[in-house]
Amino acid sequence: MTSFVLDLSGEFERLRAELRDELLAELREQLAAEAWPGWLDVPTAAKYMSVSPERVRKLIARNAIPYSQEAPGCRVLIERRALDQHLRHRAGGGLATT
């Protein structure tokens, strides 16, 4: 009986490296697409929350979400981490409506 031995270790290593590189490239693209700044202005916060900018303004007016503003009439900024924490805390009830 004749036996054959195939050494595919080099081929497996090449395929593993190729797959790793493709997965890393895809993950980098996804992370770049999902990256949000630490502080959000109203239009960016609206996109982040998948609501309209008017909805964000109403939530701010009712103090329904955390925000920072230097003085009345100045630009409003929302810290993304604080917003995430607030939304997780309220996850059961969802956003208030008006």
Secondary structure, 3 states (H helix, E strand, C coil): CCCCCCCCHHHHHHHHHHHHHHHHHHHHHHHHHHCCCCEECHHHHHHHHCCCHHHHHHHHHCCCCCCEECCCCCCEEEEHHHHHHHHHHCCCCCCCCC
